[in-house]
Amino acid sequence: MSARVVAGTANAALAAAIATELGGEPAPCEVERFPDGEIRPSVTDVRGEDVYVVQATGPPVNDNLVELLLLLDACRRAGAGRLTAVVPYFGYARQDRRGRAGHGVGARVAADALVAAGAHRLVVVDPHTPALEAASSIPAEMLTAVPVLAGTMRTAVRDGAVLVAPDLGAVKLAERYASVLGCPVVVVRKTRVSGRTVRAHELVGDVGGRPAVIVDDMISTGATLEAAAEILGAHGALPDLVVAATHGPLVRGAAERVAAAGVRRTFVTDTTTPGHGVDGLQVCSVALLLADAIRRLHENTPLDDLLLHG
């Protein structure tokens, strides 16, 4: 049984790069699209193989999620021996609990759907919350892209810089960056008013006269970044912010918010296709990280040094 990569259309270039790192090419796969919006994937040459379906569920989230489910089902029906869903960016990860009565838990629904489609294992990169593992009834390997991003952005981090967690949920992530870059961490306390509106209330730590580097798991609307930049400026941080986030969907309007926040460099990875129009954007590839994880899973060797801990 050999390792075979199947490329979804959301991450075709990344899947091809992963396959190259593994010394091969993606398995033959076509996605037929019908006029009413339905799709029909067709996968061949995977019978008895250890198959890794690479498909992020970034914008458009629902379309990409359904394609992932149908790809998994196609691989299962084509006789795949073992089936792993490689979902670099996991849509619905933010919905890991009910915000109020009447809400659904999207993370659990999406994870259950992967299992129903035939997945035996899930691989994700820096999910919004580690609780995603608990929501999944199959083993979930949660990788981290922090070493990839920190290594690339090191030259953009000026002397005396502080790392900024833009909300309490990003504190552990900021501490991981701090362990690589050797910078102190400050924390912004925020409240999310809506999907596009965030208010920052206070800053814990000193940023006066110092360059700031904001780190987060993702930049979607740019609202969290905008609120953090405002409070950093009010506390005397130097202008020309640097921002790093594993995922950069950067939906419509995000580029304007990033520019208004005074960001001079933005670092994201290719877990999902980044939005356009962001000045100073640098995309770092996680192909090597994912290829390494796939190789170890296929060979049944430990992934400990690649995983997100805590």
C-alpha positions in Angstrom: 0.0 0.0 0.0 1.5 3.3 -1.1 0.5 6.9 -0.1 -1.6 8.7 -2.7 -2.6 12.3 -2.7 -5.9 13.4 -4.1 -6.3 17.1 -4.9 -9.5 19.0 -4.3 -10.0 22.1 -6.4 -9.7 24.4 -3.3 -6.0 23.4 -2.8 -4.9 22.0 -6.1 -1.5 23.8 -6.2 -0.8 22.9 -2.6 -1.7 19.2 -3.2 0.5 19.1 -6.2 3.4 20.5 -4.1 2.8 18.0 -1.4 2.8 15.1 -3.9 6.1 16.4 -5.4 7.6 16.5 -1.9 6.5 12.8 -1.5 8.1 11.9 -4.9 5.0 11.5 -7.0 1.9 13.2 -8.5 -1.7 13.5 -7.3 -3.9 10.6 -8.2 -6.1 11.1 -11.3 -9.2 13.2 -10.3 -11.8 15.2 -12.1 -14.6 17.3 -10.7 -17.5 17.7 -13.1 -19.7 20.7 -12.5 -23.4 20.8 -13.5 -25.3 24.0 -14.5 -27.4 23.8 -11.3 -24.3 23.9 -9.1 -24.0 20.1 -8.3 -20.6 18.5 -8.7 -19.5 15.0 -9.3 -15.9 14.0 -8.5 -14.3 11.0 -10.2 -11.2 9.4 -8.7 -9.2 6.5 -10.1 -6.0 4.5 -9.3 -6.5 4.5 -5.5 -7.7 0.9 -4.9 -6.1 -0.5 -1.8 -4.0 2.6 -1.3 -3.4 4.9 1.7 -5.2 8.0 0.3 -4.9 11.6 1.5 -7.5 14.0 0.2 -6.2 17.5 0.3 -9.0 20.1 0.4 -9.3 23.2 2.5 -12.8 24.3 3.4 -12.2 28.1 3.1 -14.4 30.5 1.1 -16.7 29.5 -0.4 -16.9 27.3 2.7 -20.0 25.3 2.0 -19.0 24.5 -1.6 -15.6 23.4 -0.6 -16.9 21.3 2.3 -19.4 19.5 0.0 -16.6 18.8 -2.5 -14.5 17.4 0.2 -17.3 15.0 1.3 -17.9 13.8 -2.2 -14.2 13.3 -2.9 -13.9 11.2 0.2 -17.0 9.2 -0.8 -15.6 8.7 -4.3 -12.3 7.5 -2.9 -14.1 5.1 -0.6 -16.2 3.7 -3.4 -13.0 3.4 -5.6 -11.6 1.0 -3.0 -9.1 3.2 -1.0 -7.5 1.1 1.7 -7.2 3.9 4.2 -8.6 7.4 3.8 -7.3 10.6 5.5 -9.0 14.0 5.1 -6.2 16.7 4.9 -8.0 19.9 5.6 -5.4 22.6 6.0 -8.1 25.2 6.8 -11.1 23.8 8.6 -14.2 25.9 8.1 -16.7 25.8 10.9 -13.9 25.3 13.5 -15.0 28.6 15.2 -18.4 27.0 15.9 -17.1 24.6 18.5 -19.9 25.4 21.0 -23.3 27.1 21.2 -23.2 30.8 21.6 -26.7 30.8 22.8 -29.8 28.6 22.8 -30.9 27.7 19.3 -27.4 27.7 17.8 -25.9 24.6 16.1 -22.4 23.3 16.7 -20.9 23.5 13.2 -17.6 22.0 14.1 -19.2 18.8 15.3 -21.6 18.6 12.3 -18.7 19.1 9.8 -16.5 16.5 11.6 -19.3 13.9 11.7 -20.0 14.5 8.0 -16.3 13.6 7.2 -16.7 10.4 9.1 -19.9 9.5 7.3 -18.2 10.2 3.9 -15.5 7.6 4.8 -12.6 9.5 6.5 -10.5 7.4 8.9 -8.4 10.3 10.1 -8.3 14.1 10.0 -5.3 16.4 9.5 -5.7 20.1 10.1 -3.3 23.1 10.5 -3.7 25.5 13.4 -7.4 25.1 13.9 -9.2 28.0 15.6 -9.6 25.9 18.7 -8.0 22.7 20.0 -11.5 21.7 20.9 -11.9 20.5 17.3 -10.1 17.3 18.3 -12.8 16.6 20.9 -15.5 17.3 18.3 -14.1 14.6 16.0 -14.9 10.9 16.5 -11.8 10.0 14.4 -8.2 10.8 15.2 -7.5 14.4 14.4 -3.8 15.4 13.9 -3.5 19.1 14.6 -0.3 20.5 13.0 1.1 23.9 13.5 2.6 26.3 11.0 4.2 28.6 13.6 7.8 27.4 12.8 7.2 28.0 9.1 5.8 31.5 9.6 8.2 32.5 12.4 11.2 31.4 10.3 10.1 33.4 7.3 9.1 36.6 9.1 12.1 36.7 11.4 13.9 39.4 9.3 10.8 41.6 9.4 10.7 41.6 13.2 12.5 44.7 14.4 14.7 44.9 17.6 12.6 45.4 20.7 9.4 44.1 19.1 6.5 42.7 21.2 4.2 40.0 20.1 0.5 40.8 20.3 -2.2 38.3 21.0 -5.3 40.2 19.6 -7.6 38.3 21.9 -7.5 35.8 24.8 -7.9 32.9 22.5 -4.6 33.8 20.7 -2.4 33.9 23.8 -1.0 30.3 23.5 -0.4 30.9 19.8 1.5 34.1 20.7 3.6 32.2 23.2 4.5 29.7 20.5 5.8 32.5 18.4 7.6 33.9 21.4 9.5 30.7 21.9 10.9 30.9 18.4 11.4 34.7 18.1 12.4 35.5 21.7 9.9 38.4 22.0 7.7 39.3 25.0 3.9 38.9 24.6 1.1 41.4 25.3 -2.6 40.7 25.2 -5.6 42.6 23.9 -9.0 41.9 25.5 -11.8 42.1 22.9 -15.5 41.6 22.4 -17.0 40.4 19.1 -20.1 42.4 18.4 -20.9 40.6 15.1 -19.2 38.7 12.3 -17.6 42.0 11.0 -17.4 44.1 14.2 -15.0 43.8 17.1 -14.3 46.1 20.0 -11.0 46.1 21.9 -11.3 47.0 25.6 -7.9 46.9 27.2 -4.3 46.0 26.7 -2.3 43.9 29.1 1.5 44.7 28.7 3.7 47.6 27.7 4.0 48.5 24.0 5.1 52.2 24.4 7.7 53.1 21.8 8.1 49.5 20.6 7.3 47.8 17.2 4.4 45.4 17.4 3.8 42.1 15.7 0.2 40.8 15.8 -0.2 37.1 15.6 -3.4 35.1 15.1 -4.7 31.9 13.6 -6.5 33.7 10.8 -7.4 37.0 9.1 -10.9 36.9 7.7 -12.7 40.2 7.8 -9.8 42.1 9.4 -12.0 43.3 12.2 -9.9 41.8 15.0 -6.7 43.2 13.5 -8.3 46.6 13.1 -9.4 46.7 16.7 -6.0 45.5 18.0 -4.2 48.1 15.9 -6.3 50.9 17.3 -5.6 50.0 20.9 -1.9 49.5 20.2 -1.7 53.0 18.7 -3.5 54.4 21.7 -0.9 52.9 24.0 2.1 54.3 22.1 3.1 51.3 19.9 5.2 52.3 16.9 3.4 52.5 13.5 4.0 50.0 10.6 2.7 46.8 12.2 3.7 43.3 11.2 1.0 40.7 11.1 1.3 36.9 10.9 -1.6 34.4 10.6 -1.7 30.8 9.5 -4.9 31.3 7.5 -5.6 34.3 5.3 -9.0 34.0 3.6 -9.1 37.8 3.6 -12.7 38.2 2.6 -14.1 41.2 0.8 -13.3 44.4 2.7 -10.4 42.9 4.7 -7.7 44.5 2.5 -9.0 47.9 3.3 -9.0 47.2 7.0 -5.5 45.8 6.9 -4.3 49.0 5.1 -6.2 51.3 7.5 -4.6 49.5 10.5 -1.2 50.6 9.3 0.2 47.1 8.5 3.4 47.1 6.5 3.9 43.4 6.2 1.4 40.5 6.4 2.5 36.9 6.5 0.0 34.0 5.8 0.3 30.4 4.5 -1.3 28.7 1.6 -3.7 26.6 3.7 -6.4 28.5 1.8 -6.4 30.9 -1.2 -5.7 34.4 0.2 -7.8 37.3 -0.8 -6.3 39.8 -3.2 -5.4 43.5 -2.8 -3.3 43.3 0.4 -0.1 45.3 0.1 3.0 43.7 1.6 1.4 40.2 1.6 3.8 37.2 1.7 2.4 33.7 1.4 4.5 30.9 3.0 3.9 27.3 1.9 3.0 24.5 4.3 3.6 21.9 1.6 6.7 20.5 3.3 5.0 20.4 6.7 2.0 18.5 5.3 4.2 16.2 3.2 6.2 15.4 6.3 3.1 14.6 8.3 1.7 12.4 5.5 4.9 10.5 5.2 5.0 9.8 8.9 1.3 8.8 9.0 1.9 6.4 6.1 5.0 4.9 7.8 3.3 4.9 11.3 6.0 7.1 12.9 5.4 9.8 15.5 4.3 13.3 14.6 5.0 14.9 18.0 7.3 17.7 16.8 4.8 18.8 14.1 1.8 19.0 16.4 0.0 21.8 18.0 0.3 21.3 21.8 -1.8 23.0 24.4 
